[in-house]
Amino acid sequence: MPPHPHARPDVMAALREDRASVSFLEGTTAVYVKGNRAMSEDDVNRTLSDWMHWYRIYTSDADSVDQRQLADFTERFAEMVIGVGGARQADEILAVLDSAIRRSLESGSQVGSLYLAKASVLGMGIAESEERHELYVEAVAAASPGTADWMRAMLALARYRTDTSRYGDALKLCREIRRHISDATADFECGVLAEEGIARFTSFRQLRAAEESLAHACGSTWEDRAHDIQAVARWVASAYHYRARLADLDGDHAPALELYLRGAEFQRLCPQETYSTAFVHLRISEPLISMALFDDAQEHLNEAQRGFDNCRNKASGDQQAQLGSATLAAARGDIAKARGLIETVLEDARAKNYWRGELLALGFLLALESRALRAGRVLRHSRQILRTLRRGELARNGTILVLTRIPLLLPVAVRRMSRPRVRLRRLRRSRDPRPRLDRCPCPLHDRSAVAGSG
């Protein structure tokens, strides 16, 4: 077997030393399994190739394979892939996952996490597909109801339902999970609360109920558990993230930043999740733009883009980062640049038949032209939005539900894109008692923290 071109020299030297020894194979595999648990996002990206190469080496001799250890190995590999995506080498990862799925089915090992990992990699290319849906369904079917594996798969399916605008289905799945929670799986209540809040926020149904669910998901009990259980840390981080989005939507930009930064503290407990960390930076840029802190917003957008580049995400991450840059360009008065960025996203979404990305880009164009008071273009984009809605949201959620979102979201986008002089004048004249900032309070911009670290 030829060496993998991206495997590290120390790994290759060890493999050349004694690749036929059963004890060496088992011992080195154990090191990989143990090492995965403390990897940073850079470590994960750098060693994905090593893991895949080692999997091929370890499984090349059937007599040397310890099935239980191989199951643990592939479970950790799946966790890593779910966290980072791995789209830069997606074809290789999918081949390894397919091989691992076959072996797990033959040996009777747990296979659900492998289905979830494969769905995650496929999601790097496009958010919605029948194959992804089937993988989530198979992950649920592979586990016994009420077990941790079953609940993990059900939560993943619920998130997929939310991401594909089937909010009612997502909430039904959450209710079904809650019905099976026991003392042994009590931590999953935090996940259910977070997913319920996210589904309600994304659908704009019962925003007050969304806030209540999200607030419960980041209560003190769950914050304490987050330091011991990484899954809980992930759910708490998500809950803070969406609470921040609600606050920003209400115009509470400074409190929104505080919530984003609090969530980021818990996201750092999941360092391998490059994609989620990138979204934290992307969302932090939004209230900063609203408060005319453009330079700070630019730095967070740069961090977001680096994160998406790191995991080579080809679905919504790159598109939303470009739309964030378009919003900043418009707020700075560069309408031509903003329009160009949005139109690039629109073309990309249409090329991938990604109707939600197309709808998002059209919404940004509508906001941009509304800000510029160009009635003809506003009407044209409105017609395009309605045509796109017929293919997705209107078919799944009804006309009234979808159209009631527009009066809520359009003014927010228009205000965020408003001319810098107008924005600053409004901020200075505003009698709004809500707090405003003159600097982003995050560690990236904390001068005292930077000075202290030097």
C-alpha positions as CSV (number, residue, x, y, z in Angstrom):
1,M,0.0,0.0,0.0
2,P,1.6,3.3,-1.0
3,P,2.0,6.0,1.7
4,H,-0.7,8.6,1.9
5,P,0.8,11.9,0.4
6,H,-0.4,14.0,3.4
7,A,0.6,11.6,6.2
8,R,3.1,13.2,8.7
9,P,6.7,11.9,8.5
10,D,6.6,10.6,12.2
11,V,3.5,8.6,11.4
12,M,5.1,7.1,8.3
13,A,8.3,6.3,10.1
14,A,6.4,4.4,12.7
15,L,4.4,2.5,10.0
16,R,7.6,1.5,8.2
17,E,9.1,0.4,11.5
18,D,6.8,-2.6,12.0
19,R,3.5,-2.5,10.3
20,A,3.0,-6.3,10.6
21,S,3.1,-6.5,14.4
22,V,-0.4,-7.0,16.0
23,S,0.7,-5.3,19.2
24,F,2.1,-2.4,17.3
25,L,-1.1,-2.0,15.3
26,E,-3.3,-2.2,18.3
27,G,-1.1,0.1,20.4
28,T,-0.8,2.8,17.7
29,T,-4.5,2.7,17.1
30,A,-5.1,3.2,20.8
31,V,-2.9,6.3,20.7
32,Y,-5.0,7.7,17.9
33,V,-8.2,7.1,19.7
34,K,-7.0,8.7,22.9
35,G,-5.3,11.6,21.1
36,N,-8.5,12.6,19.3
37,R,-10.3,13.7,22.5
38,A,-8.0,16.7,23.1
39,M,-7.4,18.0,19.5
40,S,-7.7,21.6,18.5
41,E,-9.3,22.5,15.1
42,D,-5.8,22.8,13.5
43,D,-4.8,19.4,14.9
44,V,-7.9,17.8,13.5
45,N,-7.4,19.2,10.0
46,R,-3.7,18.3,10.0
47,T,-4.3,14.7,11.1
48,L,-7.4,13.7,9.2
49,S,-5.2,12.3,6.5
50,D,-3.2,10.3,9.1
51,W,-6.4,8.8,10.5
52,M,-7.6,7.7,7.1
53,H,-4.2,6.2,6.2
54,W,-4.0,4.4,9.6
55,Y,-7.5,3.0,9.1
56,R,-6.4,1.5,5.8
57,I,-3.2,0.1,7.4
58,Y,-5.1,-1.3,10.4
59,T,-7.8,-3.0,8.4
60,S,-5.4,-4.4,5.7
61,D,-4.9,-7.5,7.7
62,A,-8.1,-9.0,9.0
63,D,-6.2,-11.2,11.6
64,S,-4.7,-8.1,13.2
65,V,-8.0,-6.3,13.8
66,D,-9.5,-6.0,17.2
67,Q,-13.2,-5.3,16.4
68,R,-14.0,-3.5,19.6
69,Q,-10.9,-1.3,19.2
70,L,-11.7,-0.7,15.5
71,A,-15.3,0.3,16.5
72,D,-13.9,2.8,19.1
73,F,-11.4,4.1,16.4
74,T,-14.1,4.7,13.8
75,E,-16.4,6.3,16.5
76,R,-13.7,8.9,17.3
77,F,-13.0,9.4,13.6
78,A,-16.7,10.0,13.0
79,E,-16.8,12.5,15.9
80,M,-13.9,14.4,14.4
81,V,-15.5,14.4,10.9
82,I,-18.8,15.7,12.3
83,G,-16.9,18.5,14.1
84,V,-14.7,19.7,11.3
85,G,-16.5,18.5,8.2
86,G,-13.4,17.7,6.2
87,A,-14.7,18.9,2.9
88,R,-11.2,19.6,1.6
89,Q,-10.8,15.8,1.3
90,A,-14.4,14.7,1.2
91,D,-14.1,11.9,-1.4
92,E,-11.4,10.2,0.7
93,I,-13.4,10.6,3.9
94,L,-16.5,9.2,2.3
95,A,-14.6,6.2,1.1
96,V,-13.3,5.5,4.6
97,L,-16.7,6.0,6.1
98,D,-18.4,3.7,3.6
99,S,-15.7,1.0,4.4
100,A,-16.3,1.5,8.2
101,I,-20.0,1.3,7.8
102,R,-19.7,-2.0,5.9
103,R,-17.4,-3.4,8.6
104,S,-19.6,-2.2,11.4
105,L,-22.7,-3.8,9.9
106,E,-20.8,-7.1,9.4
107,S,-19.5,-7.2,12.9
108,G,-22.6,-5.8,14.6
109,S,-20.8,-2.7,15.9
110,Q,-22.5,0.6,16.5
111,V,-23.0,2.3,13.2
112,G,-25.1,5.3,13.9
113,S,-22.3,7.8,14.4
114,L,-20.8,6.8,11.0
115,Y,-24.1,7.5,9.3
116,L,-24.1,10.9,11.0
117,A,-20.6,11.6,10.0
118,K,-21.3,10.8,6.4
119,A,-24.4,13.1,6.4
120,S,-22.1,15.8,7.9
121,V,-19.6,15.5,5.0
122,L,-22.3,15.5,2.4
123,G,-23.7,18.6,4.1
124,M,-20.5,20.5,3.3
125,G,-21.6,20.5,-0.4
126,I,-25.3,21.2,-0.1
127,A,-27.7,21.4,2.8
128,E,-30.6,19.4,1.5
129,S,-30.6,16.0,-0.2
130,E,-32.5,12.8,0.0
131,E,-29.3,10.8,0.7
132,R,-28.6,13.0,3.8
133,H,-32.1,12.6,5.0
134,E,-31.9,8.8,4.6
135,L,-28.6,8.7,6.6
136,Y,-30.2,10.5,9.5
137,V,-33.2,8.2,9.4
138,E,-30.8,5.1,9.3
139,A,-28.9,6.5,12.3
140,V,-32.1,6.7,14.3
141,A,-33.1,3.2,13.1
142,A,-29.7,1.7,14.1
143,A,-30.2,2.6,17.8
144,S,-32.7,1.5,20.4
145,P,-35.2,4.1,21.4
146,G,-34.3,5.8,24.6
147,T,-30.6,5.2,24.3
148,A,-28.0,7.9,24.1
149,D,-27.2,6.9,20.5
150,W,-30.8,7.1,19.5
151,M,-31.3,10.6,21.1
152,R,-28.1,11.8,19.5
153,A,-29.4,10.7,16.1
154,M,-32.9,12.1,16.7
155,L,-31.4,15.5,17.6
156,A,-29.3,15.5,14.4
157,L,-32.5,14.6,12.4
158,A,-34.4,17.4,14.2
159,R,-31.7,19.9,13.2
160,Y,-31.8,18.7,9.6
161,R,-35.5,19.2,9.6
162,T,-35.0,22.8,10.9
163,D,-32.3,23.4,8.3
164,T,-34.7,22.3,5.5
165,S,-37.6,24.4,6.8
166,R,-39.7,21.6,8.2
167,Y,-40.0,23.2,11.6
168,G,-43.1,21.3,12.7
169,D,-41.4,18.0,12.1
170,A,-38.4,19.2,14.2
171,L,-40.6,20.1,17.1
172,K,-42.4,16.7,16.9
173,L,-39.0,15.0,17.1
174,C,-38.0,17.0,20.1
175,R,-41.2,16.0,21.9
176,E,-40.6,12.4,21.1
177,I,-37.0,12.6,22.5
178,R,-38.3,14.2,25.7
179,R,-40.8,11.4,26.1
180,H,-37.9,8.9,26.3
181,I,-35.5,10.8,28.6
182,S,-34.5,9.0,31.7
183,D,-32.0,9.5,34.5
184,A,-29.3,7.9,32.4
185,T,-30.0,10.3,29.5
186,A,-31.0,13.4,31.5
187,D,-28.3,15.6,29.7
188,F,-30.3,15.3,26.5
189,E,-32.9,17.6,28.0
190,C,-30.5,20.5,27.3
191,G,-30.2,19.4,23.7
192,V,-34.0,19.2,23.3
193,L,-34.4,22.7,24.8
194,A,-31.8,24.1,22.5
195,E,-33.2,22.5,19.4
196,E,-36.8,23.6,20.2
197,G,-35.6,27.1,20.6
198,I,-33.7,27.0,17.4
199,A,-36.6,25.6,15.4
200,R,-39.0,28.3,16.8
201,F,-36.5,31.1,16.2
202,T,-35.8,29.9,12.6
203,S,-39.5,29.6,11.8
204,F,-40.4,32.9,13.6
205,R,-43.1,31.0,15.4
206,Q,-43.6,31.9,19.0
207,L,-40.4,33.9,19.5
208,R,-41.2,34.3,23.2
209,A,-41.4,30.5,23.6
210,A,-38.1,30.3,21.6
211,E,-36.5,32.7,24.1
212,E,-37.8,30.7,27.1
213,S,-36.5,27.4,25.7
214,L,-33.1,28.8,24.9
215,A,-32.8,30.5,28.3
216,H,-33.5,27.2,30.0
217,A,-30.9,25.5,27.8
218,C,-28.2,27.7,29.1
219,G,-29.3,27.7,32.8
220,S,-26.7,27.3,35.6
221,T,-27.2,23.5,35.8
222,W,-26.4,23.0,32.1
223,E,-23.5,25.5,32.3
224,D,-21.9,23.4,35.1
225,R,-22.4,20.2,33.1
226,A,-20.9,21.8,30.0
227,H,-17.5,21.7,31.6
228,D,-17.7,17.9,31.9
229,I,-19.8,16.9,28.9
230,Q,-18.8,18.3,25.5
231,A,-22.2,17.7,24.0
232,V,-23.8,19.8,26.7
233,A,-21.2,22.5,26.0
234,R,-22.2,22.5,22.3
235,W,-25.9,22.8,23.2
236,V,-25.3,25.6,25.7
237,A,-23.2,27.5,23.1
238,S,-25.9,27.1,20.5
239,A,-28.6,28.4,23.0
240,Y,-26.6,31.5,23.8
241,H,-25.9,32.0,20.1
242,Y,-29.6,32.1,19.2
243,R,-30.5,34.2,22.3
244,A,-28.1,36.7,20.9
245,R,-29.7,36.6,17.5
246,L,-33.1,37.3,19.2
247,A,-31.6,40.3,21.1
248,D,-30.0,41.6,17.9
249,L,-33.3,41.3,16.1
250,D,-34.9,43.4,18.8
251,G,-32.2,46.1,18.4
252,D,-30.5,45.2,21.7
253,H,-27.0,45.1,20.1
254,A,-24.8,45.5,23.1
255,P,-26.7,42.7,25.1
256,A,-26.5,40.6,21.9
257,L,-22.8,40.9,21.9
258,E,-22.6,39.9,25.5
259,L,-24.7,36.8,24.7
260,Y,-22.6,35.9,21.7
261,L,-19.4,36.2,23.7
262,R,-20.8,34.1,26.6
263,G,-21.7,31.4,24.1
264,A,-18.3,31.6,22.6
265,E,-16.8,30.6,26.0
266,F,-18.7,27.3,25.8
267,Q,-17.9,26.9,22.1
268,R,-14.2,26.9,23.0
269,L,-14.9,23.7,24.9
270,C,-15.5,22.1,21.5
271,P,-12.3,23.3,19.8
272,Q,-12.5,20.9,16.9
273,E,-15.7,22.4,15.6
274,T,-14.3,24.9,13.2
275,Y,-17.5,25.5,11.4
276,S,-19.5,26.5,14.5
277,T,-16.6,28.8,15.7
278,A,-16.6,30.5,12.3
279,F,-20.4,31.2,12.7
280,V,-19.8,32.8,16.1
281,H,-17.5,35.4,14.4
282,L,-19.9,35.9,11.6
283,R,-22.8,36.6,13.9
284,I,-20.7,38.9,16.2
285,S,-20.1,41.1,13.1
286,E,-23.8,41.8,12.8
287,P,-24.4,43.9,15.9
288,L,-21.0,45.5,15.4
289,I,-22.2,46.7,12.0
290,S,-25.5,47.9,13.5
291,M,-23.4,50.0,16.0
292,A,-21.2,51.4,13.3
293,L,-18.1,49.6,14.7
294,F,-17.0,48.7,11.1
295,D,-13.3,47.9,11.7
296,D,-14.1,45.5,14.5
297,A,-16.8,43.9,12.4
298,Q,-14.3,43.5,9.5
299,E,-11.9,41.6,11.8
300,H,-14.7,39.2,12.9
301,L,-15.7,38.6,9.2
302,N,-12.1,37.9,8.4
303,E,-12.0,35.3,11.3
304,A,-15.2,33.8,10.0
305,Q,-13.9,33.4,6.5
306,R,-10.7,31.8,7.8
307,G,-12.8,29.3,9.7
308,F,-14.9,28.4,6.7
309,D,-11.8,28.2,4.5
310,N,-10.3,25.9,7.1
311,C,-13.1,23.4,6.9
312,R,-13.6,24.1,3.2
313,N,-17.4,24.5,3.7
314,K,-19.2,24.7,0.4
315,A,-22.7,25.1,1.7
316,S,-24.1,28.0,3.6
317,G,-21.0,29.1,5.5
318,D,-19.1,30.7,2.7
319,Q,-22.3,32.3,1.3
320,Q,-23.3,33.8,4.6
321,A,-19.7,35.2,5.1
322,Q,-19.9,36.9,1.8
323,L,-23.4,38.3,2.6
324,G,-21.9,39.6,5.9
325,S,-19.2,41.3,3.9
326,A,-21.8,42.7,1.6
327,T,-23.7,44.2,4.5
328,L,-20.6,45.8,5.8
329,A,-19.7,47.2,2.4
330,A,-23.2,48.7,2.1
331,A,-23.0,50.2,5.6
332,R,-19.7,51.8,4.6
333,G,-21.4,53.3,1.5
334,D,-19.9,51.0,-1.2
335,I,-23.1,49.9,-2.8
336,A,-21.5,48.5,-6.0
337,K,-19.2,46.2,-4.0
338,A,-22.2,45.0,-1.8
339,R,-24.3,44.3,-4.9
340,G,-21.5,42.4,-6.6
341,L,-20.9,40.2,-3.5
342,I,-24.6,39.4,-3.2
343,E,-25.0,38.6,-6.9
344,T,-22.0,36.2,-6.6
345,V,-23.8,34.4,-3.8
346,L,-27.0,34.3,-5.7
347,E,-25.3,32.8,-8.8
348,D,-23.6,30.2,-6.6
349,A,-26.8,29.2,-4.8
350,R,-28.6,28.8,-8.1
351,A,-25.8,26.7,-9.6
352,K,-26.1,24.3,-6.6
353,N,-30.0,24.4,-6.7
354,Y,-29.7,25.6,-3.1
355,W,-33.0,27.4,-2.9
356,R,-32.6,28.6,0.7
357,G,-29.3,30.3,-0.2
358,E,-31.0,31.8,-3.3
359,L,-33.8,33.1,-1.1
360,L,-31.3,34.6,1.4
361,A,-29.3,36.4,-1.3
362,L,-32.5,37.8,-2.9
363,G,-33.6,39.0,0.6
364,F,-30.3,40.9,0.9
365,L,-30.7,42.4,-2.6
366,L,-34.2,43.5,-1.7
367,A,-32.9,45.2,1.5
368,L,-30.0,46.8,-0.5
369,E,-32.3,48.2,-3.2
370,S,-34.9,49.3,-0.6
371,R,-32.1,51.2,1.2
372,A,-31.2,52.8,-2.2
373,L,-34.9,53.6,-2.8
374,R,-34.9,51.9,-6.2
375,A,-38.5,50.9,-6.6
376,G,-38.1,49.1,-9.9
377,R,-35.4,46.7,-8.6
378,V,-37.4,46.2,-5.3
379,L,-40.4,45.0,-7.3
380,R,-38.3,42.8,-9.5
381,H,-36.5,41.2,-6.5
382,S,-39.9,40.8,-4.7
383,R,-41.2,38.8,-7.7
384,Q,-38.1,36.6,-7.7
385,I,-38.5,36.0,-4.0
386,L,-42.1,34.8,-4.4
387,R,-41.0,32.5,-7.2
388,T,-38.3,31.0,-5.0
389,L,-40.6,30.7,-2.0
390,R,-43.0,28.6,-4.0
391,R,-40.3,25.9,-4.4
392,G,-39.5,25.8,-0.7
393,E,-40.9,27.7,2.2
394,L,-44.4,28.3,0.8
395,A,-44.7,24.6,-0.1
396,R,-43.7,23.6,3.4
397,N,-44.9,26.2,5.8
398,G,-47.8,28.2,4.2
399,T,-48.1,31.6,2.7
400,I,-49.1,33.5,5.9
401,L,-46.3,32.2,8.0
402,V,-43.7,33.1,5.4
403,L,-45.0,36.5,4.5
404,T,-45.3,37.6,8.2
405,R,-41.5,37.3,8.4
406,I,-40.8,40.0,5.8
407,P,-42.0,43.0,7.9
408,L,-39.9,41.8,10.8
409,L,-36.6,41.1,8.9
410,L,-36.6,43.6,6.1
411,P,-36.3,46.7,8.3
412,V,-33.4,45.1,10.3
413,A,-31.5,44.4,7.1
414,V,-32.2,47.9,5.7
415,R,-31.1,49.6,8.9
416,R,-27.9,47.6,9.0
417,M,-27.1,48.6,5.4
418,S,-27.9,52.3,5.9
419,R,-25.4,55.0,5.0
420,P,-22.6,55.5,7.6
421,R,-23.4,59.2,8.1
422,V,-27.1,58.5,8.6
423,R,-26.3,55.6,10.9
424,L,-23.9,57.6,13.1
425,R,-26.3,60.6,13.2
426,R,-29.1,58.3,14.3
427,L,-26.9,56.7,17.0
428,R,-25.9,60.1,18.4
429,R,-29.4,61.5,18.4
430,S,-31.1,58.4,19.7
431,R,-32.7,58.7,23.1
432,D,-32.9,54.9,23.3
433,P,-31.7,54.0,26.9
434,R,-30.2,50.7,25.7
435,P,-26.4,50.6,26.1
436,R,-24.1,51.3,23.2
437,L,-20.4,50.4,22.8
438,D,-17.5,52.2,21.1
439,R,-15.4,49.0,20.9
440,C,-16.0,45.3,20.6
441,P,-15.6,43.7,24.0
442,C,-14.3,40.4,22.8
443,P,-10.8,39.0,23.4
444,L,-9.9,39.7,19.8
445,H,-10.2,43.5,20.6
446,D,-9.4,43.6,24.3
447,R,-6.2,45.7,24.3
448,S,-5.5,44.9,28.0
449,A,-5.7,41.2,27.3
450,V,-3.4,41.5,24.3
451,A,-0.9,43.6,26.4
452,G,-1.0,41.2,29.2
453,S,-0.3,38.2,27.0
454,G,2.8,39.9,25.6
